[in-house]
Amino acid sequence: MGSIATIDVSIIIIYLLAIIFVGLWYSRKRKSTTKDYFLAGKSLTWGVIGASLFASNISTIHLVGLAESGYKDGIVWGNFEWFSAFELLILAFIFIPFYLRTKVTTLPEFLEKRYDNRSRVVLAIFSIMAALFMHIGVSFYAGAVVFEKIFGINIVLSIIIIALATGIYTIIGGLTSVVITESVQTIVLIFGSLTITILAILELPDIGIHSYHEFKEAVDPDRLMAVDFDSAKKGFTFMDILLGHLILGIWYWCTDQTIVQRTLGAKNEKQAKLGAIFAGFLKILPVFIMVVPGILAFALFHDQIGSDTKNVLPILIMNLMPIGLKGLMIAALLAAVMSSVAAALNSCSTLIVFDVFDKLKTNLADKTKIRIGRITAVLVLLLAVIWSPFLGNLGAIFELINQMFGIFAPSIVAVFLWGVISHKGTANASFWTLIGGSLFAASVFYIEKYMTIYGLENYISNPAGLDINWLRQTYIYFIISSVIYFSTSILDKTKQTIPEGFYLTMKTPSKTVNLLSATLVIVMLIIYIIFY
């Protein structure tokens, strides 16, 4: 799509080297014990936790996918970001107290304490597969697509470069390196995305748009509505987004090892909660600096982009960013890829060490666990590099990733949510909910995507059939999983043994936690009033 200046290439190289240096520098004193390597020595404070949660979440999938979604449908896709603020409050007030007071290292370990070892094994498998194939693999591919469009660099070569840069400090330094570099990358991400948004706005007068009213008319006012119930246009209703994302969001923010691990490394419960709330405030930003650029691209470059919507972000970069700033934006894209991959890589190592090897052979030495963790990270990285280039023919990246998460997220949410709310759920209920709920969702996914090969129509999401879109399917799967959970619990005659003290009396949150939580809710309500 065009060449890139030497100064931009220099900025990108300097950024890569700087991130590697920062990651290794901060890891040098925290790698002697498993607590140091996998949980950053339980020393993380709210600022680092919040920035790390944000950076772990914002991958190139977001930068590419949200710009594409903004171009196609408008700000309605911003709900995927804004709803996260509420789900992070659920993490802070419902789940963090349980995780920290039970002193778990992994979330599968938490399921074992609440239910039994079978649920731990199933969740560990789900979590490792999600980290490998979705968090890492899809992040690699999404980033490589952008680099190919901008530089003309082969996708495989791009993936290898990103893998090497991220792997060095993540594998050597552990969680400390991950969260420190993610804090730096949060700043780069926000600044780079904000820059392209401002440049796009400044370009509007050149095409005759001088006011917000003229902009609304140019892009269609519906593109600036966050609450849109018109399923005929979008294929889903606002209620589908609300309920479907709630299930996906609770799974992602509250039960996924890749995300939750940084709260497990918190200095104390208050710092973990404040970190989650801080991340909730940060999640307000992507709509304005990632979705809105896609809407601006519709006004500025509609003729150039046409139906090739995956090119929205690359075209914005190549057309708007001057020499020097272009390198900054590529650095932001690298930050997005590297932070997501680093988080998933670290969680994969933790899961393999504590949920596989620690169960096979107890009392492993700390040095042995760290060595296993590093070897695991190398193998996971290699597997992701091998498989991620094959993602090329799989539809819109952002929508696809959420559809794939929707296969197993509902059953996991049912098991975690009902397990912490009520003591009545049994070990058998947990196991069969995880297995049965996920198999049912996977079967529907397969029928929808691939049965047309055998000459069968897609009857499930087709408007001419059941017209159940993937978001609606997600909360229906949750209902089905909940039915499996409660019916099995009622019929199960096996006595469930829950560790004494598991259901601890909740501490009263600090005034600071309460005040900031209320402020976050009020800010979100104001935003929805503005964009209703």
Long-range contacts (C-beta under 8 A, 24 or more apart in sequence): 1-149, 1-150, 1-152, 1-311, 1-314, 1-315, 1-318, 2-150, 2-318, 4-150, 4-151, 4-326, 4-327, 4-330, 5-323, 5-324, 5-326, 5-327, 7-323, 7-324, 7-327, 8-323, 8-324, 8-326, 8-327, 8-330, 9-327, 10-327, 11-324, 11-327, 11-328, 11-330, 11-331, 12-327, 12-330, 12-331, 12-334, 15-188, 15-327, 15-331, 15-334, 15-335, 16-165, 16-334, 19-165, 19-169, 19-181, 19-184, 19-185, 19-335, 19-338, 20-165, 20-168, 20-169, 22-169, 22-180, 22-181, 22-184, 23-168, 23-169, 23-170, 23-172, 23-173, 23-177, 23-178, 23-180, 23-181, 24-168, 24-169, 24-172, 24-173, 24-177, 26-173, 26-176, 26-177, 26-180, 27-169, 27-172, 27-173, 27-174, 27-176, 27-177, 30-173, 30-174, 30-176, 31-172, 31-173, 31-174, 31-176, 31-370, 32-366, 33-366, 34-353, 34-366, 34-369, 34-370, 36-174, 36-176, 37-174, 37-175, 37-176, 37-369, 37-370, 37-373, 38-105, 38-174, 38-175, 38-261, 38-346, 38-349, 38-350, 38-353, 38-354, 38-373, 39-105, 39-175, 39-261, 39-264, 39-265, 40-174, 40-175, 40-176, 40-179, 40-262, 40-265, 41-176, 41-265, 42-265, 42-266, 42-267, 43-265, 43-267, 44-179, 44-262, 44-265, 44-266, 44-267, 44-271, 44-275, 45-266, 45-267, 45-271, 45-275, 46-271, 46-272, 46-273, 46-274, 46-275, 46-277, 46-278, 47-183, 47-275, 47-278, 48-179, 48-180, 48-183, 48-262, 48-275, 49-179, 49-262, 49-263, 49-265, 49-266, 49-271, 49-272, 49-274, 49-275, 49-276, 49-278, 49-279, 50-274, 50-275, 50-276, 50-277, 50-278, 50-279, 50-281, 50-282, 51-179, 51-182, 51-183, 51-186, 51-278, 51-279, 51-282, 52-178, 52-179, 52-182, 52-183, 52-186, 52-262, 52-275, 52-343, 53-88, 53-253, 53-259, 53-262, 53-263, 53-275, 53-276, 53-279, 53-282, 54-182, 54-186, 54-279, 54-282, 54-283, 55-182, 55-183, 55-185, 55-186, 55-189, 55-335, 55-336, 55-339, 55-340, 55-343, 56-182, 56-258, 56-259, 56-262, 56-339, 56-340, 56-342, 56-343, 57-84, 57-252, 57-259, 57-279, 57-283, 57-340, 58-189, 58-286, 58-336, 58-339, 58-340, 59-135, 59-138, 59-139, 59-142, 59-143, 59-336, 59-337, 59-339, 59-340, 60-139, 60-142, 60-143, 60-146, 60-333, 60-336, 60-337, 60-340, 61-138, 61-139, 61-142, 61-340, 61-397, 61-398, 61-401, 62-286, 62-290, 62-336, 62-398, 63-146, 63-193, 63-290, 63-313, 63-332, 63-333, 63-336, 64-142, 64-145, 64-146, 64-310, 64-312, 64-313, 64-397, 64-398, 65-142, 65-396, 65-397, 65-398, 65-399, 65-401, 66-286, 66-290, 66-291, 66-294, 66-398, 67-290, 67-291, 67-293, 67-294, 67-297, 67-312, 67-313, 67-316, 68-294, 68-309, 68-310, 68-312, 68-313, 68-396, 68-397, 68-398, 69-291, 69-294, 69-396, 69-398, 69-399, 70-223, 70-290, 70-291, 70-292, 70-293, 70-294, 70-295, 70-297, 70-298, 70-312, 71-294, 71-295, 71-297, 71-298, 71-305, 71-309, 71-312, 72-294, 72-309, 73-223, 73-233, 73-234, 74-219, 74-220, 74-222, 74-223, 74-224, 74-225, 74-228, 74-291, 74-295, 75-223, 75-224, 75-225, 75-226, 75-287, 75-291, 75-292, 75-295, 75-531, 76-225, 76-226, 76-227, 76-228, 76-234, 76-238, 76-241, 77-291, 77-398, 78-226, 78-286, 78-287, 78-291, 79-226, 79-238, 79-241, 79-242, 79-245, 80-241, 80-245, 80-402, 81-283, 81-284, 81-286, 81-287, 81-290, 81-291, 82-226, 82-283, 82-284, 82-287, 82-524, 82-527, 82-528, 83-241, 83-242, 83-245, 83-246, 83-249, 84-249, 84-253, 84-280, 84-283, 85-280, 85-281, 85-283, 85-284, 85-520, 85-524, 86-249, 86-280, 86-521, 86-524, 87-246, 87-249, 87-250, 87-252, 87-253, 87-254, 88-253, 88-276, 88-277, 88-279, 88-280, 88-283, 89-276, 89-277, 89-280, 89-517, 89-520, 89-521, 90-250, 90-253, 90-254, 91-253, 91-254, 91-260, 91-263, 91-276, 92-272, 92-273, 92-276, 92-277, 92-513, 92-517, 93-273, 93-509, 93-517, 94-254, 94-420, 95-254, 95-255, 95-260, 95-416, 95-420, 96-263, 96-269, 96-272, 96-273, 96-276, 97-269, 97-504, 97-506, 97-507, 98-420, 98-504, 99-260, 99-263, 99-264, 100-263, 100-264, 100-266, 100-268, 100-269, 100-272, 101-269, 101-504, 102-502, 104-264, 105-264, 105-350, 105-354, 106-257, 106-261, 106-350, 106-351, 106-354, 106-355, 107-255, 107-256, 107-257, 107-260, 108-257, 108-351, 108-355, 109-354, 109-355, 111-415, 111-416, 111-419, 111-430, 113-499, 113-502, 114-419, 114-420, 114-430, 114-498, 114-502, 115-415, 115-419, 115-425, 115-426, 115-427, 115-430, 115-431, 115-496, 116-427, 116-430, 116-431, 117-359, 118-427, 118-430, 118-431, 119-415, 119-427, 119-430, 119-431, 119-434, 120-355, 121-355, 122-431, 122-434, 122-435, 123-412, 123-434, 124-351, 124-355, 124-356, 126-408, 126-412, 126-434, 126-438, 127-256, 127-257, 127-258, 127-347, 127-351, 128-348, 128-351, 128-352, 130-256, 130-258, 130-405, 130-408, 131-257, 131-258, 131-344, 131-345, 131-347, 131-348, 131-351, 131-380, 132-344, 132-348, 132-380, 132-383, 132-384, 133-384, 133-387, 134-401, 134-404, 134-405, 135-258, 135-340, 135-341, 135-343, 135-344, 136-340, 136-341, 136-344, 136-345, 136-348, 136-380, 136-381, 136-384, 136-388, 137-384, 137-387, 137-388, 137-391, 138-388, 138-391, 138-397, 138-400, 138-401, 139-336, 139-337, 139-340, 139-341, 139-344, 140-337, 140-341, 140-384, 140-385, 140-388, 141-388, 141-389, 141-391, 141-392, 141-397, 142-337, 142-397, 143-333, 143-334, 143-336, 143-337, 144-388, 144-389, 145-310, 146-313, 146-314, 146-333, 147-330, 147-333, 149-311, 149-314, 150-314, 150-317, 150-318, 150-330, 155-389, 155-392, 156-389, 159-385, 159-388, 159-389, 160-385, 162-334, 162-337, 162-338, 162-341, 163-341, 163-381, 163-384, 163-385, 165-334, 165-338, 166-337, 166-338, 166-341, 166-342, 166-345, 166-381, 167-345, 167-377, 167-378, 167-381, 169-342, 170-341, 170-342, 170-345, 170-346, 170-377, 171-345, 171-374, 171-377, 171-378, 171-381, 172-374, 174-346, 174-370, 174-373, 175-261, 175-262, 175-265, 175-346, 177-342, 178-262, 178-342, 178-343, 178-346, 179-262, 179-265, 181-338, 181-339, 181-342, 182-339, 182-342, 182-343, 184-335, 185-335, 185-336, 185-338, 185-339, 186-282, 186-335, 186-339, 188-328, 188-331, 188-332, 188-335, 189-332, 189-335, 189-336, 189-339, 190-285, 190-289, 191-328, 191-332, 192-328, 192-329, 192-331, 192-332, 192-333, 192-335, 193-285, 193-286, 193-289, 193-290, 193-293, 193-332, 194-289, 195-321, 195-325, 195-328, 195-329, 196-289, 196-293, 196-316, 196-317, 196-320, 196-321, 196-329, 197-288, 197-289, 197-292, 197-293, 197-296, 199-320, 199-321, 199-325, 200-293, 200-296, 200-297, 200-300, 200-316, 200-320, 201-296, 203-296, 203-300, 203-320, 204-296, 204-299, 204-300, 207-299, 207-300, 209-299, 215-299, 218-299, 219-295, 219-298, 219-299, 223-295, 223-298, 224-295, 224-531, 225-531, 225-532, 226-527, 226-528, 226-531, 226-532, 227-528, 227-531, 227-532, 231-469, 235-469, 236-469, 236-471, 236-472, 240-469, 240-471, 240-472, 241-471, 243-471, 243-472, 243-474, 243-475, 244-406, 244-470, 244-471, 244-472, 244-473, 244-474, 244-475, 245-471, 246-475, 247-406, 247-409, 247-410, 247-413, 247-474, 247-475, 247-477, 247-478, 248-402, 248-405, 248-406, 248-409, 248-474, 250-413, 250-416, 250-417, 251-405, 251-409, 251-410, 251-412, 251-413, 252-405, 252-409, 254-416, 255-412, 255-413, 255-416, 257-347, 257-350, 257-351, 258-343, 258-344, 258-347, 259-343, 261-343, 261-346, 261-347, 261-350, 262-343, 269-507, 270-510, 270-512, 270-513, 273-509, 273-513, 274-512, 274-513, 274-516, 277-513, 277-516, 277-517, 277-520, 280-520, 281-520, 281-523, 284-523, 284-524, 284-527, 309-396, 310-396, 310-397, 341-384, 345-377, 345-380, 345-381, 346-377, 348-376, 348-377, 348-380, 349-373, 349-374, 349-376, 349-377, 349-380, 352-376, 399-470, 402-470, 403-445, 403-470, 404-445, 406-441, 406-445, 406-470, 406-471, 406-473, 406-474, 406-477, 407-438, 407-441, 407-442, 407-445, 408-434, 408-437, 408-438, 408-441, 408-442, 409-474, 410-437, 410-441, 410-474, 410-475, 410-477, 410-478, 410-480, 410-481, 411-436, 411-437, 411-438, 411-441, 411-477, 411-481, 411-484, 413-478, 413-481, 414-478, 414-481, 414-482, 414-484, 414-485, 415-481, 415-485, 418-482, 418-485, 418-486, 423-496, 423-498, 423-502, 423-503, 424-489, 424-496, 425-485, 425-486, 425-489, 425-496, 426-488, 426-489, 426-492, 426-494, 426-496, 427-494, 427-496, 428-488, 428-489, 428-492, 428-494, 429-484, 429-485, 429-486, 429-488, 429-489, 429-492, 430-485, 432-484, 432-488, 433-481, 433-484, 433-485, 433-488, 436-481, 436-484, 437-477, 437-480, 437-481, 437-484, 440-477, 440-480, 441-473, 441-477, 444-473
